[in-house]
Amino acid sequence: MTETFEVHSGTLAMMVDGAPVDAGPGDFVLIPPGVVHAFANRGNGPAVFTFGFTPALARESFSKAWRG
């Protein structure tokens, strides 16, 4: 599936296909299917971002984990 990250505030530290990426406010990162990646908030404050994936493929349990 394709995954997207749109950062609204803070910094989202990412590893995309072995390369480090720091995404900040206004940045949009598209991860094509099959590309190995990870993301984390390494800043002192919150990182606010919109995360999407297409097609959804029954990812309801993934979003529940984010809410705690």
N, CA, C and O atoms as a GROMACS GRO file, in nm:
protein
  272
    1MET      N    1   0.083  -0.117   0.000
    1MET     CA    2   0.000   0.000   0.000
    1MET      C    3   0.088   0.125   0.000
    1MET      O    4   0.204   0.119   0.040
    2THR      N    5   0.034   0.233  -0.043
    2THR     CA    6   0.102   0.363  -0.040
    2THR      C    7   0.069   0.432   0.091
    2THR      O    8  -0.046   0.436   0.133
    3GLU      N    9   0.171   0.487   0.158
    3GLU     CA   10   0.150   0.560   0.282
    3GLU      C   11   0.192   0.704   0.263
    3GLU      O   12   0.288   0.732   0.190
    4THR      N   13   0.121   0.797   0.328
    4THR     CA   14   0.153   0.939   0.319
    4THR      C   15   0.160   1.000   0.459
    4THR      O   16   0.088   0.959   0.550
    5PHE      N   17   0.248   1.097   0.473
    5PHE     CA   18   0.265   1.171   0.598
    5PHE      C   19   0.266   1.320   0.563
    5PHE      O   20   0.348   1.364   0.483
    6GLU      N   21   0.176   1.396   0.622
    6GLU     CA   22   0.173   1.541   0.605
    6GLU      C   23   0.194   1.602   0.744
    6GLU      O   24   0.110   1.586   0.832
    7VAL      N   25   0.306   1.671   0.762
    7VAL     CA   26   0.341   1.724   0.893
    7VAL      C   27   0.282   1.864   0.911
    7VAL      O   28   0.299   1.951   0.825
    8HIS      N   29   0.212   1.884   1.023
    8HIS     CA   30   0.149   2.013   1.052
    8HIS      C   31   0.231   2.095   1.151
    8HIS      O   32   0.240   2.217   1.138
    9SER      N   33   0.293   2.028   1.249
    9SER     CA   34   0.380   2.097   1.344
    9SER      C   35   0.477   1.997   1.404
    9SER      O   36   0.452   1.876   1.404
   10GLY      N   37   0.588   2.047   1.456
   10GLY     CA   38   0.690   1.960   1.511
   10GLY      C   39   0.776   1.899   1.401
   10GLY      O   40   0.772   1.943   1.286
   11THR      N   41   0.851   1.799   1.438
   11THR     CA   42   0.939   1.730   1.342
   11THR      C   43   0.916   1.580   1.353
   11THR      O   44   0.916   1.523   1.462
   12LEU      N   45   0.897   1.518   1.239
   12LEU     CA   46   0.880   1.374   1.232
   12LEU      C   47   1.010   1.316   1.177
   12LEU      O   48   1.043   1.337   1.060
   13ALA      N   49   1.083   1.242   1.260
   13ALA     CA   50   1.207   1.178   1.217
   13ALA      C   51   1.169   1.048   1.147
   13ALA      O   52   1.097   0.965   1.203
   14MET      N   53   1.218   1.031   1.024
   14MET     CA   54   1.182   0.913   0.945
   14MET      C   55   1.307   0.845   0.891
   14MET      O   56   1.411   0.908   0.872
   15MET      N   57   1.294   0.717   0.866
   15MET     CA   58   1.394   0.641   0.794
   15MET      C   59   1.321   0.584   0.674
   15MET      O   60   1.229   0.503   0.690
   16VAL      N   61   1.360   0.624   0.554
   16VAL     CA   62   1.291   0.582   0.432
   16VAL      C   63   1.392   0.511   0.342
   16VAL      O   64   1.483   0.573   0.288
   17ASP      N   65   1.374   0.381   0.328
   17ASP     CA   66   1.463   0.299   0.245
   17ASP      C   67   1.609   0.318   0.285
   17ASP      O   68   1.698   0.325   0.200
   18GLY      N   69   1.633   0.327   0.417
   18GLY     CA   70   1.768   0.340   0.469
   18GLY      C   71   1.821   0.481   0.478
   18GLY      O   72   1.932   0.502   0.529
   19ALA      N   73   1.746   0.579   0.430
   19ALA     CA   74   1.791   0.719   0.433
   19ALA      C   75   1.714   0.798   0.539
   19ALA      O   76   1.591   0.789   0.544
   20PRO      N   77   1.785   0.876   0.623
   20PRO     CA   78   1.715   0.956   0.723
   20PRO      C   79   1.645   1.076   0.658
   20PRO      O   80   1.698   1.139   0.567
   21VAL      N   81   1.526   1.105   0.707
   21VAL     CA   82   1.447   1.219   0.660
   21VAL      C   83   1.388   1.288   0.782
   21VAL      O   84   1.323   1.222   0.863
   22ASP      N   85   1.409   1.418   0.796
   22ASP     CA   86   1.343   1.496   0.900
   22ASP      C   87   1.235   1.579   0.832
   22ASP      O   88   1.266   1.671   0.757
   23ALA      N   89   1.109   1.546   0.859
   23ALA     CA   90   0.996   1.616   0.798
   23ALA      C   91   0.940   1.717   0.897
   23ALA      O   92   0.909   1.682   1.011
   24GLY      N   93   0.926   1.841   0.854
   24GLY     CA   94   0.876   1.947   0.939
   24GLY      C   95   0.745   2.003   0.886
   24GLY      O   96   0.691   1.952   0.788
   25PRO      N   97   0.694   2.108   0.949
   25PRO     CA   98   0.566   2.167   0.910
   25PRO      C   99   0.562   2.200   0.760
   25PRO      O  100   0.651   2.266   0.707
   26GLY      N  101   0.456   2.154   0.694
   26GLY     CA  102   0.439   2.176   0.551
   26GLY      C  103   0.498   2.067   0.464
   26GLY      O  104   0.471   2.064   0.344
   27ASP      N  105   0.577   1.977   0.521
   27ASP     CA  106   0.637   1.869   0.442
   27ASP      C  107   0.536   1.757   0.420
   27ASP      O  108   0.451   1.729   0.505
   28PHE      N  109   0.546   1.694   0.305
   28PHE     CA  110   0.462   1.582   0.266
   28PHE      C  111   0.554   1.470   0.220
   28PHE      O  112   0.635   1.491   0.129
   29VAL      N  113   0.543   1.353   0.281
   29VAL     CA  114   0.628   1.239   0.246
   29VAL      C  115   0.539   1.127   0.195
   29VAL      O  116   0.443   1.087   0.262
   30LEU      N  117   0.569   1.075   0.076
   30LEU     CA  118   0.495   0.965   0.016
   30LEU      C  119   0.584   0.842   0.016
   30LEU      O  120   0.696   0.845  -0.035
   31ILE      N  121   0.533   0.734   0.073
   31ILE     CA  122   0.606   0.607   0.078
   31ILE      C  123   0.538   0.509  -0.019
   31ILE      O  124   0.426   0.466   0.008
   32PRO      N  125   0.605   0.474  -0.130
   32PRO     CA  126   0.545   0.379  -0.224
   32PRO      C  127   0.536   0.238  -0.164
   32PRO      O  128   0.606   0.207  -0.067
   33PRO      N  129   0.451   0.154  -0.219
   33PRO     CA  130   0.439   0.016  -0.171
   33PRO      C  131   0.574  -0.055  -0.171
   33PRO      O  132   0.652  -0.043  -0.265
   34GLY      N  133   0.601  -0.128  -0.063
   34GLY     CA  134   0.721  -0.210  -0.055
   34GLY      C  135   0.845  -0.139  -0.004
   34GLY      O  136   0.948  -0.204   0.016
   35VAL      N  137   0.840  -0.008   0.017
   35VAL     CA  138   0.957   0.065   0.065
   35VAL      C  139   0.963   0.054   0.218
   35VAL      O  140   0.866   0.088   0.287
   36VAL      N  141   1.075   0.008   0.270
   36VAL     CA  142   1.093  -0.008   0.415
   36VAL      C  143   1.105   0.131   0.477
   36VAL      O  144   1.179   0.216   0.428
   37HIS      N  145   1.030   0.154   0.586
   37HIS     CA  146   1.031   0.285   0.650
   37HIS      C  147   0.991   0.275   0.796
   37HIS      O  148   0.933   0.176   0.840
   38ALA      N  149   1.023   0.380   0.869
   38ALA     CA  150   0.986   0.392   1.010
   38ALA      C  151   0.975   0.540   1.041
   38ALA      O  152   1.032   0.623   0.969
   39PHE      N  153   0.902   0.574   1.148
   39PHE     CA  154   0.892   0.714   1.187
   39PHE      C  155   0.882   0.726   1.338
   39PHE      O  156   0.835   0.635   1.406
   40ALA      N  157   0.926   0.841   1.390
   40ALA     CA  158   0.924   0.865   1.534
   40ALA      C  159   0.927   1.015   1.560
   40ALA      O  160   0.972   1.093   1.476
   41ASN      N  161   0.879   1.053   1.676
   41ASN     CA  162   0.891   1.190   1.721
   41ASN      C  163   1.013   1.197   1.812
   41ASN      O  164   1.010   1.143   1.922
   42ARG      N  165   1.119   1.260   1.768
   42ARG     CA  166   1.241   1.271   1.847
   42ARG      C  167   1.256   1.411   1.908
   42ARG      O  168   1.357   1.441   1.971
   43GLY      N  169   1.155   1.497   1.888
   43GLY     CA  170   1.161   1.633   1.941
   43GLY      C  171   1.113   1.641   2.085
   43GLY      O  172   1.068   1.542   2.143
   44ASN      N  173   1.123   1.760   2.141
   44ASN     CA  174   1.080   1.784   2.279
   44ASN      C  175   0.930   1.807   2.290
   44ASN      O  176   0.873   1.792   2.398
   45GLY      N  177   0.865   1.844   2.180
   45GLY     CA  178   0.722   1.868   2.180
   45GLY      C  179   0.650   1.770   2.091
   45GLY      O  180   0.712   1.682   2.032
   46PRO      N  181   0.519   1.786   2.081
   46PRO     CA  182   0.442   1.693   1.995
   46PRO      C  183   0.472   1.714   1.847
   46PRO      O  184   0.504   1.824   1.803
   47ALA      N  185   0.463   1.607   1.773
   47ALA     CA  186   0.467   1.612   1.626
   47ALA      C  187   0.324   1.583   1.580
   47ALA      O  188   0.270   1.476   1.606
   48VAL      N  189   0.265   1.680   1.512
   48VAL     CA  190   0.127   1.665   1.465
   48VAL      C  191   0.132   1.642   1.315
   48VAL      O  192   0.189   1.721   1.240
   49PHE      N  193   0.071   1.531   1.271
   49PHE     CA  194   0.075   1.498   1.129
   49PHE      C  195  -0.049   1.419   1.091
   49PHE      O  196  -0.115   1.358   1.176
   50THR      N  197  -0.079   1.421   0.964
   50THR     CA  198  -0.186   1.339   0.908
   50THR      C  199  -0.119   1.221   0.839
   50THR      O  200  -0.028   1.237   0.757
   51PHE      N  201  -0.166   1.102   0.873
   51PHE     CA  202  -0.110   0.979   0.820
   51PHE      C  203  -0.220   0.911   0.738
   51PHE      O  204  -0.332   0.895   0.785
   52GLY      N  205  -0.187   0.872   0.616
   52GLY     CA  206  -0.284   0.804   0.533
   52GLY      C  207  -0.225   0.682   0.466
   52GLY      O  208  -0.104   0.675   0.444
   53PHE      N  209  -0.310   0.588   0.434
   53PHE     CA  210  -0.265   0.472   0.357
   53PHE      C  211  -0.375   0.430   0.263
   53PHE      O  212  -0.494   0.432   0.297
   54THR      N  213  -0.332   0.391   0.142
   54THR     CA  214  -0.426   0.355   0.036
   54THR      C  215  -0.376   0.231  -0.036
   54THR      O  216  -0.260   0.228  -0.077
   55PRO      N  217  -0.457   0.129  -0.052
   55PRO     CA  218  -0.590   0.110   0.006
   55PRO      C  219  -0.579   0.079   0.155
   55PRO      O  220  -0.473   0.040   0.203
   56ALA      N  221  -0.690   0.095   0.227
   56ALA     CA  222  -0.689   0.082   0.373
   56ALA      C  223  -0.659  -0.061   0.418
   56ALA      O  224  -0.588  -0.079   0.517
   57LEU      N  225  -0.709  -0.162   0.349
   57LEU     CA  226  -0.678  -0.302   0.377
   57LEU      C  227  -0.695  -0.342   0.524
   57LEU      O  228  -0.605  -0.402   0.583
   58ALA      N  229  -0.808  -0.308   0.582
   58ALA     CA  230  -0.842  -0.350   0.719
   58ALA      C  231  -0.738  -0.308   0.821
   58ALA      O  232  -0.686  -0.392   0.895
   59ARG      N  233  -0.706  -0.182   0.826
   59ARG     CA  234  -0.607  -0.128   0.920
   59ARG      C  235  -0.671  -0.067   1.045
   59ARG      O  236  -0.606   0.013   1.113
   60GLU      N  237  -0.793  -0.102   1.075
   60GLU     CA  238  -0.862  -0.044   1.190
   60GLU      C  239  -0.786  -0.066   1.320
   60GLU      O  240  -0.780   0.025   1.403
   61SER      N  241  -0.727  -0.183   1.339
   61SER     CA  242  -0.654  -0.211   1.463
   61SER      C  243  -0.530  -0.123   1.476
   61SER      O  244  -0.489  -0.090   1.588
   62PHE      N  245  -0.470  -0.085   1.365
   62PHE     CA  246  -0.353   0.002   1.368
   62PHE      C  247  -0.390   0.139   1.423
   62PHE      O  248  -0.318   0.192   1.508
   63SER      N  249  -0.500   0.196   1.378
   63SER     CA  250  -0.540   0.329   1.425
   63SER      C  251  -0.584   0.325   1.570
   63SER      O  252  -0.566   0.424   1.641
   64LYS      N  253  -0.641   0.217   1.615
   64LYS     CA  254  -0.681   0.204   1.756
   64LYS      C  255  -0.558   0.206   1.846
   64LYS      O  256  -0.562   0.262   1.955
   65ALA      N  257  -0.448   0.147   1.801
   65ALA     CA  258  -0.326   0.145   1.881
   65ALA      C  259  -0.274   0.287   1.904
   65ALA      O  260  -0.218   0.316   2.010
   66TRP      N  261  -0.292   0.374   1.806
   66TRP     CA  262  -0.245   0.512   1.818
   66TRP      C  263  -0.322   0.589   1.923
   66TRP      O  264  -0.268   0.680   1.985
   67ARG      N  265  -0.447   0.555   1.944
   67ARG     CA  266  -0.530   0.627   2.041
   67ARG      C  267  -0.507   0.578   2.183
   67ARG      O  268  -0.556   0.638   2.278
   68GLY      N  269  -0.434   0.471   2.196
   68GLY     CA  270  -0.401   0.424   2.330
   68GLY      C  271  -0.476   0.306   2.373
   68GLY      O  272  -0.456   0.258   2.484
   0.00000   0.00000   0.00000
